[in-house]
């Protein structure tokens, strides 16, 4: 939000300190600054000065003596929701250096490798979980078990999952601040809470190791696969939503339903291959109602949970009115899901008519489309989404005195608030002030003086600098020393293009 020295400023003398002010508290141990001279040579690298609070929106760095020339500042911090954020700007001392460094590399992160790693690993996890669970249900109905239809490739799949999870950690680690793990191992274990994705990957790695323990009961492996399919639900946008716990429920159902859908398709493909190789007959007429019932439940849950997820995360109106890349991905995902349903209906009707499964190529296409849906889902979890902006209208009470408050848009930025203030003993207030704060993050702003309009209401512009839950305090001072105070500590402000 603010830098000292400011961008493009030419200071007469070497500045003793560098100050960076952000719109939210920054973890000091995860903030670094590097200053480059006009030859792109680093002349200073360090963390904020010690002695301040662990989290503060203001970072201050003591600088060495800087000679005349142009300098580029590159800063790296971590936001409250665990996203690494970086940027750079230039200033000069004395006179600008001709051809001085304008910027340095690394101002943005490339999400491509992480999306690829997540897609492969999460796709294999969902596929493996669904296949294991459906195979178990099929075995209980005396259909061929997985041990019969799929003997090879299990160890390769397990090794790929372990290796893929490690690659996910390594890929994500390249975007994290330098020295993060060293700081954590030096005693700041609480910092890991700021990185939900890291915690998710560690949990995933642990459950994978538990899954590979040989000789356990069948229930152990069923439970481990269930956990593996659920864990990816904790690594997306869910932590930036107003009610994360509520938002997790449809996400978990969505994950499990997709896993079961893909696993059932994979089981049928394996069953067809096994039948051809072994030249054995399968009671397809008996298998059809068992398979179709499970698929109807799974596909229905995918659709219902998907609609609920969009409603909780952004809202269908926002998806359309604030169209962006995330909206396009959602549209493609919906189209592909409808395509899968059409293919499933075609196969079911043909299966019922012929009393024998004869659409092995079609089911492979449906299965591949399902994998593409997973790719899109992972991509969406790494992409900014349109936020549903709500208005705020409430009546707050202080004893018998009630104040009507209205804010048109609860989103980050400057937002105008209108207040209808009551009279006390027939008197209008002499002064109305408003303060806003985020107690959980130690942030506060104001008080701001509200101006009286011709309508008799009071208006004030509030600078909501970040998304999250805010506290609102309105104080009205009346003649004679009377004072009324209205408070609301649960105002959720959305971000603009959340990640």
N, C-alpha and C positions, 0 to 999 in steps of 0.2 A: 504493500500500500504506500510505503514511503521509504526513501533511502537518503542517507546523509554520508558522504556527498551525494547529491542528486544526479540523476542521469543527464549526461551531456554538459554538466556544469564544469567550469574551469576555475579551480581553486587557486588563490594567489600563493598559498603555502601548503605544505604537506599536511593533510588532515591527521590529527592525532588518533581519531577513532573512526570506525565505520559502523553505522547504525542501520539496521533493517527492521522495519515494522510490518508485521503480517496481520491478516484479518482474523487470526485465531492463535491461541497459545501454541508455541513450538517447543518440542522437547529439546533442551539445550544440548544433551549428549549426542543427538542425532542431527545436529546442524553443523555444517562446515562451509567455509568460504575460502576460495582461492583467488588471488589477484595476479593477473598477468600484465607484463609490461607490453610496450608496442611491438616487441619482437616475439610475443606469445611465450615469454619466459616467466615462470611463476616466481613472484617476489615475496608472496606471503600465502601460507596455508594454515588454517587453524580453526578451533572451535570458539564459541562465544566466551567472553571473559567469565571466570569463575566468580562465585559469590552471590549470584542472583538466584531466583527460584528455578526449580527444575523445568518448569514450563512458563513461558512468557511470550507475549506477542512481539516484544522488542528484543532483538539480538544486538549485542554491542561487542565489537572486536577492537582491541588495541593494535594499531598499525605501526610498522617500522617507518623510518624516514623515507619518503618517496621523492625521488628526484623529478625534474621537469619532464613531462611527457604524458602520453595517453595510457590509461590503465583500464583493464576489463575485469569486472568482478563477476565471478561465477559462484552462485550459492546453491546449496543442496540441503533440503529439509524434508521432514516427513509430516504429512497432514494428520489430523486427529483420527481419521479413518484408516490410517496405515498406508496411504499412497505416497511413494517418493515423489517429490516435486522439486524441480530445479529451474534455474533461469540465469540470465546474465545481463549486464548493462555496462556502459563505459562512462568514465569521467576523466578529467585531465588535471594536472598540476602545472602551474606556470603557463605554458603554452602547449596546445595540442600537438602531438607528433604526427607529421604527415605520414599517411599510410599506416597509422596505428591500428592495433587489433580492434576490430569492431565487435567480435563475438568469439566464443569458443565452442567447441563441439560438446554435445551432451545435454543440450537444453531440453531434449525430450526423450522419452523412452520408446523403444520399438517393441510393441506388444506381440509382433508376429511369432517369434520363437516360443514365447510363453503360451500363446493360443494353440500352436501346433502341439506342444508337449502336453498341455491339458487335454486337448481333443483326443489324442491317442490313448492316454492313460485313463481318462474318465470314460471314453468309449469302451475300452476293454473291461473296465470295472463293471459298468452297467450291463454289458453283454454277458460277462461271466456270472454276475449275480443272478440275472434273469434266467440264464441257461441252467444254472445249478438248482434254482428253486423250481423251475418248471419241470426239469428232469426228475426231481424228487417226487413231485406230485404225479407225474406220469408213471413212475415206478410203482407208486402206491396203488395205481389203477391197473397194474400188471401189464403196462406197456414197456418196451425196451428202456433200460436205464442208461444213464450217461456212460457208465462203465462199459456197456455193450456197444454203444454207438460212437463213443468218443474216447478212445484210449490214448491216442497220441496227442502231443502238443500241449499238455497241461503244464508240464515243467517249463516249457518255452514261454507259455503265457504268463506263468508266475514270475519268471525271471524278467520278462518284458515289463511287468507291472512294477517290480522293485526298481529296475533300472530307470523306468520312466518317471517314477516318483522322485528319484534322486536328481534326474535331469530337470524336473519341474523346480525343485529347490534351488539348483544351481542357476537356472535361467532367471528365476525371480530374484535370486541373490545379487545378480549383476546390476539390478536396478536399485538396490538398497544403498543407503549411505555407507561410505567407506568406514571400516572400523566398528560396524554395528555389533557383530558377534563378539568382538573383543570387549566392547563395553558391556554386553550382556553377561559374558563369562566373568567380568570383574565385579559382578554383584547386582547389576541392573536387570534382573530377570523380569521385572515388571514391564520392561519395554516390549516384550514379546506380545503382550496383550494388545498393543497397537497394530499388530500384524496378524489379523485373523487368518489370512491365507497361509502363513507359515505354520500356525497352530493346526490348521486343517491338514497340511501336508505331513506334519509330524504324526498326527493321529492316523492318517492314511498309511504311513509307513509302519507304524506300530501294529495296526490291525492286519496288514499284509504279512508281517512276521508271524503273528498269531495264527493266521490262516495256514501257514506252511508247516505248522507243527504236525507231524505224522501220527497216525494211530488214535486220533480223538474220535469221540462219538459223532454221529451224523449231525446231531443238533448243534454241536460246536461250530461246524463248518457252515451250516445254514445261518447261524447267528452272525458269524464273521462276515459272510457275504452280504447279509442285510446291513451291517454297519458300514461296509465299504460302499454300498450303493447310496447310503444316506449321507455320508461325510461330505461329498462335493456340494451338497445343498448349503453348507455353511461357508462357502468360499466365494459367494457372488456379491450382489448389491445389497443383500439383506440387512447388513449392519448400518446402512445409511437410511433405513426406513424408520418411520415414526414408531411402529410397534414391531420390533424385530422378531419377538417370540411368536406373535400371531402370523407374521409373514413366513416363518419357517415351516409351518404346518403344510400349506399347499405345495411348497417347494419340495419337501420330503416326499409327499404323495406323488408329485410329478416325477421325481427321480425314480421312485420304485415302480411306477406304472410304465414308464419308458423302458426300464430295465426288463420288466416282465414281458412286455410286448416284443422287444427285440430277442429276448431269450427264447420265447416260444417259437418265433420264426426260425431262429437258429436250430432249435431242436428238430423242427420238421425237416429242415434242409439236411441235417445230419441223418435223420431217419430215412429219407429218400436215398441218400448216398449209401447208407448201410444196407438197405433193402436190395439195391442193385448189386453191391459187392457180394453179399451173402446169398443172393437169390432166394430170399425168404418172403413169404407173404405177411402182410400186416393187415389187421382188421381195421381198415380205414373207416368203415361204416360206424364202428363203435368209437373210434378215436375222434371222429368229427364233432359230435356234440360236446365231448370233453374239451377239445381244443377251442371250439368256437365260443363256448360259454366264458372261458378264461380270457379270451381275446376281447370279447365285448366288454367285460368288466374293466380290463386294463386300458383299452382305448377310450372308454367313457371317462375313466378317472384322469387320463392324460388331458382330455379336452376341458373337463370341469376345473381341474386344478390349474391349468394354463390360463383360463379366463380369470380365475380368482387372483392368480399371481400378477397379471397385468393390472387388475383393478386396485390391488394393494400397493403396487409399486409406482404406478403412474396415473392410471385412469385412461379409459378409452378415448375420451374427448381430447386429452392432451396428446395422445399418440397421433391423432389425426390433425389437430390444429397446429401442433408444434412438430411437424414432420421432420425427421432426421434419420441418420443411418440406422439407428436402433429400430425405428419404426419400419424401415424397409426390410430389415432382417426378420422382424416379427411377421410381416406380411408373407415373406417367403416361407417361414416356418409353418404358418397356417395353411398355405397352399400345399406344401409337401405333406402335411398331416392329412388334409382332405384327400390328396392323391393316394396315400397309404390306405385310407378308409375305403376308397373306391376299388382299389386293387383287392382289398380283403373281401369286399362284398362280391366282386366278380368271382373270386376263387371259391368262396363259400357256396354260391349258387351253382357253380359248375360242379363242385364236389358233391353237393346234394343231388344233383341231377344224375351224375354218372356213378355215384356211390363209390368212387375211387379218386384218390388224389392224383391229378394229372397236370397241375400247374406249377411244376417245380421251378421253371424259369421265372414265372411271374412272382413267386414268393421270394426269389433271390432279389428281384428288382425292388420289392417292398422292403426287404431287409436292408438293402443298400440305401434306399431313400431314408430309412430310419437312422442310419449312421450319419447321413448328411444333416438330419435334424439335430443330432447331438452336436455336430460341428457348429451349426448356427447357434445353438444354445450356449455353447462355451464362448463363442464370439460375442454374443449379446452380453454375457457377464463381464466382458472386458471393455464394453463400449458405453459411452455416455448415453443416458436415456432421457426422454422428455419428462419433465416433472409436472405433476398436477398441482396447480396453484389454487389454494383455497382462500376465501375471504374470511374475515373474523368479525363477528357481530355478537356482542354479549352485554349483559347488564350486570355490573359489579356493585356490590353493596358494602356500605360501611354504616352499620346500625340501620337507621331508617333512611339514610341518604343513599340514593342509587344513581349510578352514572352509566349511561349508555355509550358503549365504545364500538367503533367500526373501523376496520382496516380493509381496504379493497383487495390487496394482494399480500398474502403471507409468503414472501419469497425474499431472498437475499437482495440487498441494495436499499436505497432510500425509499421508504414507503410512508405515505401520508396517513395519519390517524385522526379521526374526527371523534370528539367527545362531547356528549350532552351532560353538562354539569348542573346539578340541582341547586336551588337556593337554600340557604340556611338562615332561619329567622327572617325571611324575606329579603335577604341580602345576596347579591352575586359575589363570587369570589374575587379577591383582589389580584390573586396570582394563581396560575395553574402550571405545574411543572410535571414532566414525565421523565422517568429513568428506565432504562432497560439493562438487563444483566443476564449472564449465564453462570449461575453459582457453581455448577459442576466443573466449569473450566476457568473460574476465577476472572471472568470478563465482565466489565460493566461500562456503560456509557451514559452520559447525561449528568445532571438533569437538564432537560430542554424546556424552554418556556413555550407554552402553548398560546397562540394568538387567538383572540376572540373575533369571530366572523360576524357579518351583518345578520346572519340567521340566528345568532345567539349561541351557536356551538363554538367549541374551541378546536383548533387544528394545529398539528405539529408533525414534522417529518422525522421519522425514526430511522437511523442507519443500521439495519440488520446486516452485520458484516459476515455472518456465516450461517450455515444451516444447522438446525438443532432446536432444542427446547429452550425458550427464553422466558424470563420473568419480567412482568410489566408492573411498574409502580407509578400511580398517579396521585399527586398531592395537590389539594386545593386549599388555599389560605383565605379566610374570610375576615371581614372587619371585626374588631373586638378580640382577635386572637384565636378564634375557632379554626380548626383544621380538620379536614377529612382526607382519608387515604384509601384508595382502591387498588387492589393487587390481584394479579392473575399470574401464577407461576407455571402455567402449562400451555404455553403458546408455541406450537411447532412451526418453524419457518423452514421451507424447503430451499434447496440449492437451485442453481441454474445450470442444467446439464450435468447432473450428478454422475460420478463414476463409482 
